């Protein structure tokens, strides 16, 4: 396992990391005991960064993860969670107020059975009033950082251009990391356009979803996946091409997403311990450059096509 520092935080994290969204049943149905075992398997195999949110499964992911963390040495992992995006009674909701951000942190600590959070993020800022994030949400989190309740502060977003606005409109050092998803994958490498900027600001980069939320898998996308139909067709073609070469598209997807040393880590999510082991193996394999180029050629008509988050 390779370890890279997230910006200037001092957190040296595994280059492939565990995203706990699946523990909330976000992608497919969940067997809780299996999900907990998946967390154990990840940590036992050198993964030391775990990311979650109260939004995933509307508190369920944090609750299930908390049960797992009770039995794991706190020195073996860094924990990242979020504020700003939530769910109640089956409905999505958002609240980026300072009061809610602080309340959410303490509630997450209780669900996760932790005394502090290594990285707290403002979740999916594309849904927010960016002025509120700059003037209210982030200052509240910095206050908690100064108290030692959280150790580091970051922001997450689908729309890449929003990152720069927020970073440029808060005091230097406020934002220590960004978490981007689905923008450093086989079908979309738009994140690379921003790496120089993030480095110039001392901001670490976390990449999420090497499988593009199921788009780059043999299993295929869940029904709710927001990718355009044309992109889904290209994905199916790429999956079959990889199969014809005796390689799973998942292997190529992971090899690509972890290949850039300027990106600290890439988060994947599963509730299946066997899939954790597979992904760890994929991360240890050198990329098949020839096949990688063939797959990216397939995606060329829809390369960097994106979608609206929901």
C-alpha positions in Angstrom: 0.0 0.0 0.0 1.3 3.5 -0.9 0.7 6.4 1.5 0.4 10.0 0.4 -0.1 13.2 2.4 -3.3 15.2 2.0 -2.0 18.6 1.3 -0.2 20.0 4.3 -2.4 18.3 6.9 0.2 15.7 8.0 -2.3 13.0 7.3 -0.5 10.3 5.3 -3.3 8.2 3.9 -3.5 5.0 1.8 -3.7 5.8 -1.9 -6.9 3.7 -2.0 -9.4 4.4 0.8 -12.8 3.3 2.1 -15.9 5.4 1.4 -18.7 4.4 3.7 -21.6 5.6 1.6 -22.6 2.0 0.8 -23.1 1.4 4.5 -26.2 3.5 4.2 -27.6 1.4 1.4 -26.9 4.2 -1.1 -26.0 2.0 -4.0 -27.6 -1.4 -3.3 -29.3 -3.1 -0.3 -27.1 -3.6 2.8 -26.5 -6.5 5.1 -25.2 -4.7 8.1 -22.9 -7.5 9.4 -21.3 -7.8 6.0 -20.8 -4.0 5.8 -19.1 -4.0 9.2 -16.8 -6.8 8.1 -16.0 -4.8 5.0 -14.7 -2.0 7.2 -12.6 -4.5 9.2 -11.2 -6.0 6.0 -10.2 -2.5 4.7 -8.3 -1.6 7.8 -6.7 -5.0 8.1 -5.3 -4.6 4.6 -3.7 -1.2 5.1 -6.5 1.2 4.3 -6.3 4.0 6.9 -8.7 6.7 5.6 -12.5 6.3 5.9 -15.0 8.8 4.6 -18.7 9.0 5.6 -21.5 11.5 5.9 -24.8 11.9 7.9 -26.5 12.2 4.5 -25.6 8.6 3.4 -28.6 6.5 4.2 -29.9 9.4 6.2 -27.7 8.7 9.3 -27.5 4.9 8.7 -24.0 4.9 7.3 -22.6 6.7 10.2 -24.5 4.5 12.6 -23.3 1.3 11.0 -19.7 2.6 10.7 -19.8 3.6 14.3 -20.5 0.0 15.3 -17.4 -1.1 13.3 -15.2 1.6 14.7 -15.9 0.5 18.3 -13.6 -2.5 17.6 -10.8 -0.8 15.7 -7.8 0.9 17.3 -8.2 4.6 16.8 -4.5 4.9 15.8 -5.1 2.8 12.7 -7.3 5.2 10.7 -8.3 8.8 9.9 -12.0 9.5 9.8 -13.7 12.1 7.5 -17.3 13.1 7.7 -19.4 16.0 6.6 -21.9 18.8 7.4 -24.5 20.6 5.3 -26.4 17.8 3.5 -28.8 15.6 5.4 -32.0 13.6 5.1 -35.2 13.2 7.1 -38.2 11.0 6.6 -36.9 9.8 3.3 -36.4 13.3 2.0 -33.1 15.1 1.2 -32.5 18.4 3.0 -29.7 20.9 3.3 -28.7 23.3 6.1 -25.4 25.2 5.9 -26.0 27.4 8.9 -23.2 27.6 11.6 -25.5 26.3 14.3 -26.5 23.2 12.3 -22.9 22.6 11.3 -21.7 22.5 14.9 -24.7 20.4 16.0 -24.0 18.0 13.2 -20.4 17.5 14.2 -21.3 16.6 17.8 -24.1 14.3 16.6 -21.7 12.6 14.2 -19.2 12.1 17.0 -21.8 10.3 19.0 -22.9 8.0 16.2 -19.3 7.2 15.2 -18.3 6.6 18.9 -15.4 9.1 18.5 -13.8 11.8 20.6 -12.7 13.9 17.5 -13.0 13.9 13.8 -9.8 14.0 11.6 -11.4 15.8 8.7 -14.7 17.6 8.6 -16.1 18.7 5.2 -18.8 21.0 4.0 -20.8 18.5 1.9 -21.8 19.1 -1.8 -21.4 22.9 -1.8 -23.1 23.0 -5.2 -26.4 22.9 -3.3 -25.4 25.8 -1.0 -25.2 29.5 -1.1 -21.5 29.8 -1.5 -21.5 33.1 0.4 -23.0 31.3 3.4 -20.4 28.6 3.2 -17.6 31.2 3.2 -19.0 33.5 5.9 -20.9 31.0 8.2 -20.3 27.3 7.6 -16.5 27.3 7.3 -15.9 29.8 10.2 -18.0 27.5 12.4 -15.9 24.5 11.5 -12.7 26.5 12.0 -13.9 27.3 15.5 -14.3 23.6 16.2 -10.8 23.0 14.7 -9.4 25.6 17.1 -11.1 23.6 19.9 -9.6 20.3 18.8 -13.0 18.8 18.1 -12.0 18.4 14.5 -8.5 18.4 13.2 -8.8 19.5 9.6 -11.4 21.2 7.4 -12.4 20.6 3.8 -15.1 21.0 1.2 -16.7 18.5 -1.3 -18.4 19.2 -4.6 -19.4 17.8 -7.9 -18.9 21.1 -9.8 -15.2 21.7 -9.9 -15.3 25.5 -10.5 -17.0 26.1 -7.1 -13.9 25.0 -5.2 -11.8 28.0 -6.4 -14.5 30.5 -5.4 -14.7 29.2 -1.9 -10.9 28.9 -1.4 -10.4 32.4 -2.7 -13.0 33.9 -0.5 -11.9 32.6 2.9 -8.7 33.2 4.9 -5.7 31.2 3.8 -5.5 27.8 5.5 -9.3 27.7 6.1 -9.8 25.0 3.5 -7.2 22.3 3.8 -8.6 19.7 1.4 -11.1 19.2 -1.3 -13.0 16.0 -2.2 -14.1 15.7 -5.8 -16.0 12.7 -7.2 -16.4 11.3 -10.7 -13.8 13.7 -12.2 -10.7 11.5 -12.2 -12.0 8.3 -13.8 -11.7 6.5 -17.1 -14.3 8.7 -18.7 -13.6 12.0 -17.1 -10.2 13.5 -15.9 -11.4 17.1 -15.5 -9.9 17.3 -12.0 -6.4 17.5 -13.6 -7.3 21.1 -14.8 -7.4 22.2 -11.2 -4.4 20.4 -9.6 -1.9 23.3 -10.1 -4.4 25.7 -8.5 -4.9 23.4 -5.4 -1.2 22.9 -5.0 -0.6 26.7 -5.2 -3.0 27.1 -2.3 -1.6 24.2 -0.2 -4.9 22.3 -0.5 -4.9 18.5 -0.6 -6.9 16.6 -3.2 -9.1 13.6 -2.5 -10.7 11.7 -5.4 -13.8 9.7 -5.0 -15.6 7.0 -7.0 -13.2 5.4 -9.3 -16.1 3.4 -10.6 -18.1 6.6 -11.3 -20.9 5.6 -9.0 -21.3 2.2 -10.7 -20.9 3.4 -14.3 -17.5 1.6 -14.6 -18.6 -1.8 -13.3 -19.7 -5.1 -14.7 -22.7 -4.9 -12.4 -23.8 -1.7 -14.0 -25.4 1.5 -12.8 -28.2 1.7 -10.2 -31.5 2.9 -11.6 -31.1 6.4 -10.1 -27.7 7.0 -11.8 -27.8 10.5 -13.4 -25.3 9.8 -16.3 -26.7 10.6 -19.7 -28.0 7.6 -21.6 -25.3 8.0 -24.3 -22.6 7.8 -21.7 -24.1 4.7 -20.2 -24.0 3.1 -23.7 -20.3 3.9 -24.0 -19.7 2.4 -20.6 -21.5 -0.9 -21.5 -19.3 -1.0 -24.6 -16.1 -0.5 -22.5 -17.2 -3.2 -20.1 -17.6 -5.7 -22.9 -14.2 -4.7 -24.4 -12.4 -5.3 -21.1 -14.2 -8.6 -20.8 -13.0 -9.6 -24.2 -9.4 -9.0 -23.0 -10.0 -11.1 -19.9 -9.8 -8.1 -17.6 -12.6 -6.5 -15.5 -13.2 -2.8 -16.1 -13.1 -2.3 -12.3 -9.4 -3.2 -12.4 -8.6 -0.7 -15.1 -10.7 1.9 -13.4 -8.9 1.6 -10.1 -5.5 1.5 -11.8 -6.2 4.7 -13.5 -7.8 6.6 -10.6 -4.9 6.0 -8.2 -2.2 6.6 -10.8 -1.7 10.3 -10.2 0.6 11.0 -7.3 -0.7 14.5 -7.0 -4.0 13.1 -5.8 -3.7 11.9 -2.2 -6.2 9.1 -2.2 -9.2 7.7 -4.1 -12.3 6.5 -2.2 -14.3 3.5 -3.2 -17.3 2.1 -1.5 -18.7 -1.4 -1.0 -20.3 -3.5 1.7 -18.7 -6.7 0.5 -15.4 -7.8 2.1 -14.5 -9.7 -1.0 -14.8 -6.5 -3.1 -12.6 -4.7 -0.6 -9.9 -7.4 -1.2 -10.4 -7.1 -5.0 -10.0 -3.4 -4.9 -6.9 -3.6 -2.8 -5.4 -6.0 -5.3 -6.3 -3.8 -8.2 -4.6 -0.9 -6.5 -1.4 -3.0 -6.3 -1.4 -3.8 -10.0 0.5 -1.8 -12.5 -1.9 -0.3 -15.1 -2.2 -2.0 -18.5 -1.4 1.1 -20.6 -2.5 -0.5 -23.9 -5.9 -1.5 -22.6 -6.3 1.7 -20.7 -5.8 3.7 -24.0 -8.3 1.4 -25.7 -10.9 2.0 -23.1 -10.4 5.8 -23.1 -10.7 5.7 -26.9 -14.2 4.1 -26.5 -15.2 6.9 -24.1 -13.9 9.6 -26.5 -17.4 10.6 -27.9 -18.6 11.3 -24.4 -15.3 12.1 -22.6 -15.8 14.5 -19.7 -19.5 14.4 -20.1 -20.9 15.0 -16.7 -24.3 15.3 -15.0 -26.2 17.3 -12.4 -25.9 16.1 -8.9 -29.2 15.3 -7.1 
